[in-house]
Amino acid sequence: MYGTGFGKTLSPDGSVVRCPVSGSECLVLAKALLYPLGIALDDEYVYWVTTGTPNQNDDGAVMRVAR
């Protein structure tokens, strides 16, 4: 299972994580992100967007990391 979080869900510090369905801890794939949201996967990468700093229109991004 893959997820994003910024204080209320799987990852409290603005991270993208991969977690097993049960058992061991989550693996952090990326951290220190500005409000990551959404997850998309293909054979090679995990993609997400960051909304950026609140009240600014120019610092969000589409990002990826190898699966």
PDB file with one MODEL, atoms N, CA, C and O in Angstrom:
MODEL        1
ATOM      1  N   MET A   1       0.844  -1.162   0.000  1.00  0.00           N
ATOM      2  CA  MET A   1       0.000   0.000   0.000  1.00  0.00           C
ATOM      3  C   MET A   1       0.896   1.233   0.000  1.00  0.00           C
ATOM      4  O   MET A   1       1.874   1.296   0.745  1.00  0.00           O
ATOM      5  N   TYR A   2       0.564   2.199  -0.825  1.00  0.00           N
ATOM      6  CA  TYR A   2       1.292   3.463  -0.885  1.00  0.00           C
ATOM      7  C   TYR A   2       0.407   4.560  -0.325  1.00  0.00           C
ATOM      8  O   TYR A   2      -0.817   4.493  -0.438  1.00  0.00           O
ATOM      9  N   GLY A   3       1.019   5.570   0.278  1.00  0.00           N
ATOM     10  CA  GLY A   3       0.230   6.664   0.819  1.00  0.00           C
ATOM     11  C   GLY A   3       1.041   7.932   0.973  1.00  0.00           C
ATOM     12  O   GLY A   3       2.271   7.923   0.928  1.00  0.00           O
ATOM     13  N   THR A   4       0.314   9.023   1.156  1.00  0.00           N
ATOM     14  CA  THR A   4       0.926  10.318   1.439  1.00  0.00           C
ATOM     15  C   THR A   4       0.359  10.826   2.746  1.00  0.00           C
ATOM     16  O   THR A   4      -0.706  10.381   3.175  1.00  0.00           O
ATOM     17  N   GLY A   5       1.045  11.741   3.378  1.00  0.00           N
ATOM     18  CA  GLY A   5       0.525  12.289   4.608  1.00  0.00           C
ATOM     19  C   GLY A   5       1.210  13.573   4.999  1.00  0.00           C
ATOM     20  O   GLY A   5       2.361  13.817   4.638  1.00  0.00           O
ATOM     21  N   PHE A   6       0.488  14.393   5.742  1.00  0.00           N
ATOM     22  CA  PHE A   6       1.080  15.604   6.291  1.00  0.00           C
ATOM     23  C   PHE A   6       0.514  15.913   7.663  1.00  0.00           C
ATOM     24  O   PHE A   6       0.149  17.050   7.963  1.00  0.00           O
ATOM     25  N   GLY A   7       0.447  14.885   8.485  1.00  0.00           N
ATOM     26  CA  GLY A   7       0.071  15.106   9.867  1.00  0.00           C
ATOM     27  C   GLY A   7      -1.176  14.376  10.322  1.00  0.00           C
ATOM     28  O   GLY A   7      -1.406  14.267  11.526  1.00  0.00           O
ATOM     29  N   LYS A   8      -2.002  13.865   9.393  1.00  0.00           N
ATOM     30  CA  LYS A   8      -3.251  13.243   9.805  1.00  0.00           C
ATOM     31  C   LYS A   8      -3.376  11.790   9.371  1.00  0.00           C
ATOM     32  O   LYS A   8      -4.288  11.099   9.825  1.00  0.00           O
ATOM     33  N   THR A   9      -2.490  11.304   8.507  1.00  0.00           N
ATOM     34  CA  THR A   9      -2.663   9.947   7.986  1.00  0.00           C
ATOM     35  C   THR A   9      -1.415   9.120   8.201  1.00  0.00           C
ATOM     36  O   THR A   9      -0.800   9.211   9.263  1.00  0.00           O
ATOM     37  N   LEU A  10      -1.027   8.326   7.243  1.00  0.00           N
ATOM     38  CA  LEU A  10       0.076   7.381   7.404  1.00  0.00           C
ATOM     39  C   LEU A  10       1.393   8.036   7.790  1.00  0.00           C
ATOM     40  O   LEU A  10       2.136   7.504   8.615  1.00  0.00           O
ATOM     41  N   SER A  11       1.682   9.171   7.207  1.00  0.00           N
ATOM     42  CA  SER A  11       2.998   9.772   7.360  1.00  0.00           C
ATOM     43  C   SER A  11       2.874  11.194   7.879  1.00  0.00           C
ATOM     44  O   SER A  11       2.360  12.056   7.167  1.00  0.00           O
ATOM     45  N   PRO A  12       3.328  11.467   9.096  1.00  0.00           N
ATOM     46  CA  PRO A  12       3.076  12.755   9.726  1.00  0.00           C
ATOM     47  C   PRO A  12       3.965  13.902   9.282  1.00  0.00           C
ATOM     48  O   PRO A  12       3.753  15.027   9.735  1.00  0.00           O
ATOM     49  N   ASP A  13       4.952  13.679   8.418  1.00  0.00           N
ATOM     50  CA  ASP A  13       5.906  14.752   8.143  1.00  0.00           C
ATOM     51  C   ASP A  13       5.973  15.175   6.677  1.00  0.00           C
ATOM     52  O   ASP A  13       7.010  15.677   6.241  1.00  0.00           O
ATOM     53  N   GLY A  14       4.929  14.994   5.921  1.00  0.00           N
ATOM     54  CA  GLY A  14       4.960  15.355   4.519  1.00  0.00           C
ATOM     55  C   GLY A  14       5.763  14.357   3.707  1.00  0.00           C
ATOM     56  O   GLY A  14       6.711  14.730   3.016  1.00  0.00           O
ATOM     57  N   SER A  15       5.388  13.099   3.787  1.00  0.00           N
ATOM     58  CA  SER A  15       6.140  12.043   3.131  1.00  0.00           C
ATOM     59  C   SER A  15       5.260  11.209   2.216  1.00  0.00           C
ATOM     60  O   SER A  15       4.032  11.239   2.298  1.00  0.00           O
ATOM     61  N   VAL A  16       5.926  10.463   1.343  1.00  0.00           N
ATOM     62  CA  VAL A  16       5.293   9.410   0.561  1.00  0.00           C
ATOM     63  C   VAL A  16       5.869   8.108   1.099  1.00  0.00           C
ATOM     64  O   VAL A  16       7.085   7.956   1.218  1.00  0.00           O
ATOM     65  N   VAL A  17       4.987   7.174   1.423  1.00  0.00           N
ATOM     66  CA  VAL A  17       5.423   5.939   2.070  1.00  0.00           C
ATOM     67  C   VAL A  17       4.849   4.712   1.364  1.00  0.00           C
ATOM     68  O   VAL A  17       3.826   4.782   0.683  1.00  0.00           O
ATOM     69  N   ARG A  18       5.538   3.587   1.550  1.00  0.00           N
ATOM     70  CA  ARG A  18       5.049   2.277   1.118  1.00  0.00           C
ATOM     71  C   ARG A  18       4.938   1.425   2.376  1.00  0.00           C
ATOM     72  O   ARG A  18       5.910   1.263   3.113  1.00  0.00           O
ATOM     73  N   CYS A  19       3.756   0.887   2.614  1.00  0.00           N
ATOM     74  CA  CYS A  19       3.512   0.109   3.825  1.00  0.00           C
ATOM     75  C   CYS A  19       2.995  -1.274   3.464  1.00  0.00           C
ATOM     76  O   CYS A  19       2.201  -1.420   2.535  1.00  0.00           O
ATOM     77  N   PRO A  20       3.438  -2.278   4.188  1.00  0.00           N
ATOM     78  CA  PRO A  20       2.866  -3.605   3.982  1.00  0.00           C
ATOM     79  C   PRO A  20       1.421  -3.620   4.476  1.00  0.00           C
ATOM     80  O   PRO A  20       1.039  -2.807   5.318  1.00  0.00           O
ATOM     81  N   VAL A  21       0.626  -4.539   3.954  1.00  0.00           N
ATOM     82  CA  VAL A  21      -0.764  -4.635   4.383  1.00  0.00           C
ATOM     83  C   VAL A  21      -0.834  -4.936   5.880  1.00  0.00           C
ATOM     84  O   VAL A  21      -1.701  -4.420   6.585  1.00  0.00           O
ATOM     85  N   SER A  22       0.078  -5.769   6.355  1.00  0.00           N
ATOM     86  CA  SER A  22       0.171  -6.021   7.793  1.00  0.00           C
ATOM     87  C   SER A  22       1.618  -6.362   8.109  1.00  0.00           C
ATOM     88  O   SER A  22       2.372  -6.804   7.242  1.00  0.00           O
ATOM     89  N   GLY A  23       1.983  -6.155   9.338  1.00  0.00           N
ATOM     90  CA  GLY A  23       3.318  -6.565   9.744  1.00  0.00           C
ATOM     91  C   GLY A  23       4.253  -5.399   9.997  1.00  0.00           C
ATOM     92  O   GLY A  23       4.001  -4.573  10.874  1.00  0.00           O
ATOM     93  N   SER A  24       5.329  -5.331   9.233  1.00  0.00           N
ATOM     94  CA  SER A  24       6.431  -4.413   9.536  1.00  0.00           C
ATOM     95  C   SER A  24       6.088  -2.955   9.248  1.00  0.00           C
ATOM     96  O   SER A  24       4.998  -2.636   8.772  1.00  0.00           O
ATOM     97  N   GLU A  25       7.037  -2.087   9.548  1.00  0.00           N
ATOM     98  CA  GLU A  25       6.841  -0.650   9.431  1.00  0.00           C
ATOM     99  C   GLU A  25       6.859  -0.178   7.985  1.00  0.00           C
ATOM    100  O   GLU A  25       7.287  -0.895   7.080  1.00  0.00           O
ATOM    101  N   CYS A  26       6.383   1.049   7.793  1.00  0.00           N
ATOM    102  CA  CYS A  26       6.356   1.671   6.470  1.00  0.00           C
ATOM    103  C   CYS A  26       7.758   2.088   6.048  1.00  0.00           C
ATOM    104  O   CYS A  26       8.596   2.429   6.882  1.00  0.00           O
ATOM    105  N   LEU A  27       8.000   2.055   4.748  1.00  0.00           N
ATOM    106  CA  LEU A  27       9.241   2.532   4.157  1.00  0.00           C
ATOM    107  C   LEU A  27       8.985   3.914   3.577  1.00  0.00           C
ATOM    108  O   LEU A  27       8.083   4.087   2.758  1.00  0.00           O
ATOM    109  N   VAL A  28       9.774   4.903   3.999  1.00  0.00           N
ATOM    110  CA  VAL A  28       9.631   6.265   3.492  1.00  0.00           C
ATOM    111  C   VAL A  28      10.332   6.353   2.145  1.00  0.00           C
ATOM    112  O   VAL A  28      11.527   6.079   2.043  1.00  0.00           O
ATOM    113  N   LEU A  29       9.586   6.736   1.107  1.00  0.00           N
ATOM    114  CA  LEU A  29      10.134   6.875  -0.243  1.00  0.00           C
ATOM    115  C   LEU A  29      10.594   8.301  -0.527  1.00  0.00           C
ATOM    116  O   LEU A  29      11.536   8.513  -1.290  1.00  0.00           O
ATOM    117  N   ALA A  30       9.932   9.273   0.084  1.00  0.00           N
ATOM    118  CA  ALA A  30      10.298  10.693  -0.054  1.00  0.00           C
ATOM    119  C   ALA A  30       9.805  11.413   1.188  1.00  0.00           C
ATOM    120  O   ALA A  30       8.762  11.059   1.738  1.00  0.00           O
ATOM    121  N   LYS A  31      10.553  12.432   1.642  1.00  0.00           N
ATOM    122  CA  LYS A  31      10.152  13.136   2.862  1.00  0.00           C
ATOM    123  C   LYS A  31      10.376  14.632   2.718  1.00  0.00           C
ATOM    124  O   LYS A  31      10.937  15.099   1.727  1.00  0.00           O
ATOM    125  N   ALA A  32       9.929  15.373   3.718  1.00  0.00           N
ATOM    126  CA  ALA A  32      10.036  16.832   3.766  1.00  0.00           C
ATOM    127  C   ALA A  32       9.354  17.481   2.564  1.00  0.00           C
ATOM    128  O   ALA A  32       9.896  18.401   1.953  1.00  0.00           O
ATOM    129  N   LEU A  33       8.158  16.991   2.233  1.00  0.00           N
ATOM    130  CA  LEU A  33       7.397  17.501   1.092  1.00  0.00           C
ATOM    131  C   LEU A  33       6.358  18.514   1.557  1.00  0.00           C
ATOM    132  O   LEU A  33       5.889  18.456   2.694  1.00  0.00           O
ATOM    133  N   LEU A  34       6.004  19.436   0.678  1.00  0.00           N
ATOM    134  CA  LEU A  34       4.981  20.429   0.981  1.00  0.00           C
ATOM    135  C   LEU A  34       3.603  19.894   0.607  1.00  0.00           C
ATOM    136  O   LEU A  34       3.163  20.039  -0.533  1.00  0.00           O
ATOM    137  N   TYR A  35       2.929  19.278   1.565  1.00  0.00           N
ATOM    138  CA  TYR A  35       1.569  18.796   1.411  1.00  0.00           C
ATOM    139  C   TYR A  35       1.386  17.866   0.217  1.00  0.00           C
ATOM    140  O   TYR A  35       0.719  18.227  -0.752  1.00  0.00           O
ATOM    141  N   PRO A  36       1.973  16.671   0.280  1.00  0.00           N
ATOM    142  CA  PRO A  36       1.803  15.715  -0.813  1.00  0.00           C
ATOM    143  C   PRO A  36       0.372  15.166  -0.843  1.00  0.00           C
ATOM    144  O   PRO A  36      -0.237  14.919   0.198  1.00  0.00           O
ATOM    145  N   LEU A  37      -0.140  14.984  -2.044  1.00  0.00           N
ATOM    146  CA  LEU A  37      -1.498  14.459  -2.229  1.00  0.00           C
ATOM    147  C   LEU A  37      -1.529  13.503  -3.408  1.00  0.00           C
ATOM    148  O   LEU A  37      -0.815  13.692  -4.393  1.00  0.00           O
ATOM    149  N   GLY A  38      -2.350  12.487  -3.303  1.00  0.00           N
ATOM    150  CA  GLY A  38      -2.585  11.590  -4.419  1.00  0.00           C
ATOM    151  C   GLY A  38      -1.410  10.688  -4.725  1.00  0.00           C
ATOM    152  O   GLY A  38      -0.259  11.035  -4.461  1.00  0.00           O
ATOM    153  N   ILE A  39      -1.705   9.542  -5.278  1.00  0.00           N
ATOM    154  CA  ILE A  39      -0.683   8.572  -5.650  1.00  0.00           C
ATOM    155  C   ILE A  39      -1.099   7.972  -6.993  1.00  0.00           C
ATOM    156  O   ILE A  39      -2.267   7.644  -7.205  1.00  0.00           O
ATOM    157  N   ALA A  40      -0.143   7.836  -7.879  1.00  0.00           N
ATOM    158  CA  ALA A  40      -0.343   7.095  -9.123  1.00  0.00           C
ATOM    159  C   ALA A  40       0.884   6.216  -9.313  1.00  0.00           C
ATOM    160  O   ALA A  40       1.994   6.605  -8.950  1.00  0.00           O
ATOM    161  N   LEU A  41       0.687   5.042  -9.878  1.00  0.00           N
ATOM    162  CA  LEU A  41       1.778   4.086 -10.048  1.00  0.00           C
ATOM    163  C   LEU A  41       1.859   3.627 -11.501  1.00  0.00           C
ATOM    164  O   LEU A  41       0.844   3.517 -12.188  1.00  0.00           O
ATOM    165  N   ASP A  42       3.069   3.365 -11.953  1.00  0.00           N
ATOM    166  CA  ASP A  42       3.260   2.595 -13.168  1.00  0.00           C
ATOM    167  C   ASP A  42       4.288   1.513 -12.849  1.00  0.00           C
ATOM    168  O   ASP A  42       4.584   1.282 -11.677  1.00  0.00           O
ATOM    169  N   ASP A  43       4.827   0.860 -13.839  1.00  0.00           N
ATOM    170  CA  ASP A  43       5.753  -0.242 -13.580  1.00  0.00           C
ATOM    171  C   ASP A  43       7.045   0.198 -12.899  1.00  0.00           C
ATOM    172  O   ASP A  43       7.679  -0.604 -12.212  1.00  0.00           O
ATOM    173  N   GLU A  44       7.450   1.463 -13.075  1.00  0.00           N
ATOM    174  CA  GLU A  44       8.730   1.933 -12.567  1.00  0.00           C
ATOM    175  C   GLU A  44       8.655   2.959 -11.446  1.00  0.00           C
ATOM    176  O   GLU A  44       9.549   3.012 -10.601  1.00  0.00           O
ATOM    177  N   TYR A  45       7.607   3.775 -11.422  1.00  0.00           N
ATOM    178  CA  TYR A  45       7.592   4.934 -10.530  1.00  0.00           C
ATOM    179  C   TYR A  45       6.312   5.051  -9.722  1.00  0.00           C
ATOM    180  O   TYR A  45       5.266   4.502 -10.068  1.00  0.00           O
ATOM    181  N   VAL A  46       6.442   5.801  -8.616  1.00  0.00           N
ATOM    182  CA  VAL A  46       5.320   6.280  -7.820  1.00  0.00           C
ATOM    183  C   VAL A  46       5.258   7.787  -8.069  1.00  0.00           C
ATOM    184  O   VAL A  46       6.269   8.474  -7.924  1.00  0.00           O
ATOM    185  N   TYR A  47       4.090   8.310  -8.439  1.00  0.00           N
ATOM    186  CA  TYR A  47       3.906   9.735  -8.736  1.00  0.00           C
ATOM    187  C   TYR A  47       2.965  10.351  -7.706  1.00  0.00           C
ATOM    188  O   TYR A  47       2.093   9.667  -7.170  1.00  0.00           O
ATOM    189  N   TRP A  48       3.139  11.630  -7.434  1.00  0.00           N
ATOM    190  CA  TRP A  48       2.234  12.373  -6.568  1.00  0.00           C
ATOM    191  C   TRP A  48       2.371  13.852  -6.896  1.00  0.00           C
ATOM    192  O   TRP A  48       3.263  14.252  -7.643  1.00  0.00           O
ATOM    193  N   VAL A  49       1.489  14.652  -6.337  1.00  0.00           N
ATOM    194  CA  VAL A  49       1.593  16.104  -6.462  1.00  0.00           C
ATOM    195  C   VAL A  49       1.792  16.691  -5.080  1.00  0.00           C
ATOM    196  O   VAL A  49       1.392  16.098  -4.078  1.00  0.00           O
ATOM    197  N   THR A  50       2.410  17.853  -5.030  1.00  0.00           N
ATOM    198  CA  THR A  50       2.465  18.624  -3.789  1.00  0.00           C
ATOM    199  C   THR A  50       1.688  19.905  -4.038  1.00  0.00           C
ATOM    200  O   THR A  50       1.806  20.520  -5.098  1.00  0.00           O
ATOM    201  N   THR A  51       0.887  20.305  -3.048  1.00  0.00           N
ATOM    202  CA  THR A  51       0.108  21.530  -3.199  1.00  0.00           C
ATOM    203  C   THR A  51       0.931  22.757  -2.883  1.00  0.00           C
ATOM    204  O   THR A  51       0.527  23.871  -3.216  1.00  0.00           O
ATOM    205  N   GLY A  52       2.074  22.579  -2.248  1.00  0.00           N
ATOM    206  CA  GLY A  52       2.953  23.700  -1.950  1.00  0.00           C
ATOM    207  C   GLY A  52       2.541  24.465  -0.711  1.00  0.00           C
ATOM    208  O   GLY A  52       1.696  24.020   0.065  1.00  0.00           O
ATOM    209  N   THR A  53       3.145  25.608  -0.545  1.00  0.00           N
ATOM    210  CA  THR A  53       2.889  26.465   0.608  1.00  0.00           C
ATOM    211  C   THR A  53       1.496  27.073   0.512  1.00  0.00           C
ATOM    212  O   THR A  53       1.133  27.607  -0.536  1.00  0.00           O
ATOM    213  N   PRO A  54       0.709  27.005   1.582  1.00  0.00           N
ATOM    214  CA  PRO A  54      -0.618  27.625   1.543  1.00  0.00           C
ATOM    215  C   PRO A  54      -0.540  29.103   1.137  1.00  0.00           C
ATOM    216  O   PRO A  54       0.393  29.815   1.509  1.00  0.00           O
ATOM    217  N   ASN A  55      -1.534  29.540   0.374  1.00  0.00           N
ATOM    218  CA  ASN A  55      -1.673  30.929  -0.084  1.00  0.00           C
ATOM    219  C   ASN A  55      -0.615  31.352  -1.097  1.00  0.00           C
ATOM    220  O   ASN A  55      -0.431  32.549  -1.318  1.00  0.00           O
ATOM    221  N   GLN A  56       0.080  30.415  -1.713  1.00  0.00           N
ATOM    222  CA  GLN A  56       0.996  30.732  -2.808  1.00  0.00           C
ATOM    223  C   GLN A  56       0.564  29.919  -4.016  1.00  0.00           C
ATOM    224  O   GLN A  56       0.040  28.815  -3.867  1.00  0.00           O
ATOM    225  N   ASN A  57       0.776  30.446  -5.191  1.00  0.00           N
ATOM    226  CA  ASN A  57       0.294  29.788  -6.396  1.00  0.00           C
ATOM    227  C   ASN A  57       1.396  29.148  -7.220  1.00  0.00           C
ATOM    228  O   ASN A  57       1.117  28.604  -8.288  1.00  0.00           O
ATOM    229  N   ASP A  58       2.639  29.196  -6.760  1.00  0.00           N
ATOM    230  CA  ASP A  58       3.711  28.800  -7.669  1.00  0.00           C
ATOM    231  C   ASP A  58       4.713  27.795  -7.128  1.00  0.00           C
ATOM    232  O   ASP A  58       5.768  27.617  -7.736  1.00  0.00           O
ATOM    233  N   ASP A  59       4.433  27.131  -6.012  1.00  0.00           N
ATOM    234  CA  ASP A  59       5.440  26.203  -5.515  1.00  0.00           C
ATOM    235  C   ASP A  59       4.938  24.767  -5.346  1.00  0.00           C
ATOM    236  O   ASP A  59       5.576  23.982  -4.644  1.00  0.00           O
ATOM    237  N   GLY A  60       3.832  24.409  -5.957  1.00  0.00           N
ATOM    238  CA  GLY A  60       3.403  23.026  -6.004  1.00  0.00           C
ATOM    239  C   GLY A  60       4.154  22.316  -7.128  1.00  0.00           C
ATOM    240  O   GLY A  60       4.766  22.968  -7.973  1.00  0.00           O
ATOM    241  N   ALA A  61       4.110  20.979  -7.142  1.00  0.00           N
ATOM    242  CA  ALA A  61       4.858  20.243  -8.157  1.00  0.00           C
ATOM    243  C   ALA A  61       4.268  18.859  -8.368  1.00  0.00           C
ATOM    244  O   ALA A  61       3.574  18.327  -7.502  1.00  0.00           O
ATOM    245  N   VAL A  62       4.552  18.280  -9.532  1.00  0.00           N
ATOM    246  CA  VAL A  62       4.324  16.867  -9.788  1.00  0.00           C
ATOM    247  C   VAL A  62       5.670  16.191  -9.584  1.00  0.00           C
ATOM    248  O   VAL A  62       6.677  16.624 -10.145  1.00  0.00           O
ATOM    249  N   MET A  63       5.693  15.123  -8.777  1.00  0.00           N
ATOM    250  CA  MET A  63       6.958  14.483  -8.414  1.00  0.00           C
ATOM    251  C   MET A  63       6.870  12.982  -8.624  1.00  0.00           C
ATOM    252  O   MET A  63       5.782  12.425  -8.768  1.00  0.00           O
ATOM    253  N   ARG A  64       8.039  12.328  -8.639  1.00  0.00           N
ATOM    254  CA  ARG A  64       8.073  10.872  -8.749  1.00  0.00           C
ATOM    255  C   ARG A  64       9.304  10.323  -8.036  1.00  0.00           C
ATOM    256  O   ARG A  64      10.274  11.036  -7.781  1.00  0.00           O
ATOM    257  N   VAL A  65       9.231   9.019  -7.721  1.00  0.00           N
ATOM    258  CA  VAL A  65      10.342   8.289  -7.146  1.00  0.00           C
ATOM    259  C   VAL A  65      10.237   6.854  -7.662  1.00  0.00           C
ATOM    260  O   VAL A  65       9.140   6.367  -7.931  1.00  0.00           O
ATOM    261  N   ALA A  66      11.359   6.194  -7.797  1.00  0.00           N
ATOM    262  CA  ALA A  66      11.358   4.802  -8.249  1.00  0.00           C
ATOM    263  C   ALA A  66      10.617   3.923  -7.248  1.00  0.00           C
ATOM    264  O   ALA A  66      10.719   4.115  -6.036  1.00  0.00           O
ATOM    265  N   ARG A  67       9.873   2.961  -7.773  1.00  0.00           N
ATOM    266  CA  ARG A  67       9.124   2.033  -6.901  1.00  0.00           C
ATOM    267  C   ARG A  67      10.073   1.178  -6.117  1.00  0.00           C
ATOM    268  O   ARG A  67       9.639   0.337  -5.330  1.00  0.00           O
TER     269      ARG A  67
ENDMDL
END
